[in-house]
Amino acid sequence: MSYAGPEFEPPPARRPRRRLIAVVGGALVVGALAGWLAVQGAGGPGGGGSRASGTAAPAGTASSASTPSGTASSSPSGDDRPGPAPTGAAPSGPLKGKVVVIDPGHNPENFRHTADINKKVDIGTGRKECDTTGTSTDDGYTEAEFTLDVAHRLRDLLEGQGATVKLTQDADRPFGPCIDERARIGNEADADAVVSVHADGSGAGNRGFHVILPGEVRAGAADTRAIVGPSRELGERIAGNFVRATGSAPSNYVGDGTGLVTREDLGGLNLSTVPKVFIECGNMRDSKDAALLTSGAWRQKAARGISDGIVSFLRG
């Protein structure tokens, strides 16, 4: 999710409280981090995922819908992408009966509907724009393209485990949905877990993924008290598995190295009544992270890490 609009304004300047990740989730992230450091020391694959620092993407950069020359397409060959689930077959597997909602950040057509996405909606603690255009790499690969591709891969993996999977949007509407409707879709589905997929638009040199957790909010239509705990567990499990699957390090600019950030200013989290987190998979404005985000093989790893975290959470 790019900080390309008020919904994605950076958190206040205060430093997040430094604290180790708790209980099972803490061990998961710390253990995975140790593994990542060992790989780095042995000269293994480099880190890669990063998150935004609050630098908004230049105007117009998110409007391109073309994949840059030389980068992987949304379904490249040889990227270990599973085939689609058989149509008409009843779900079976360890996640049978579980409902997961995937929220691909930003609609590819948002840039054509600026008046619509600039209309403000109630997020409990105030009012914010319906949505934003998102960011893009310097070569024009958009965040909206990235999030849809990862969402499709994630859906395939989760359906393979027997889950019922719903997307908040699949480039099947002219814009949006707005941030309040995105939350409502997960709520009305009575989802067991919701994950909003994003990539950042921070400055060069800012690298590493991070997972955004809901803070405790009770204002207007927002009341997150019941979901703060389970959402943190979901986020911790995703963070730990994302490290292992991708080899990427947690953000080097937010989260104090934990890969976890708590926020109380995002409507998609404030209005959720079911466990929900956002994941910023990498920074599109850093050339090293961009090389990962535009790789189909790496996007498959990212989907695998998120899926493994969700499966771990849902299976307890």
Secondary structure, DSSP 8 states (H G I E B T S, - for coil): ----SGGG----SS--------HHHHHHHHHHHHHHHHHHHTT----------S----TTGGG--S--TTS--SS-TTS-------TT----STTTT-EEEEEESS-TTGGG-HHHHTSEEE-SSSEEES-----B-TT--BHHHHHHHHHHHHHHHHHHTT-EEEES-SS-SSS---HHHHHHHHHHTT-SEEEEEEEE---TT---BEEEEE---EETTEE-TTTHHHHHHHHHHHHHHHHHHH---B-SSSGGGSSEEEES--HHHHT-SS-EEEEEEEETTSHHHHHHHT-HHHHHHHHHHHHHHHHHHHH-
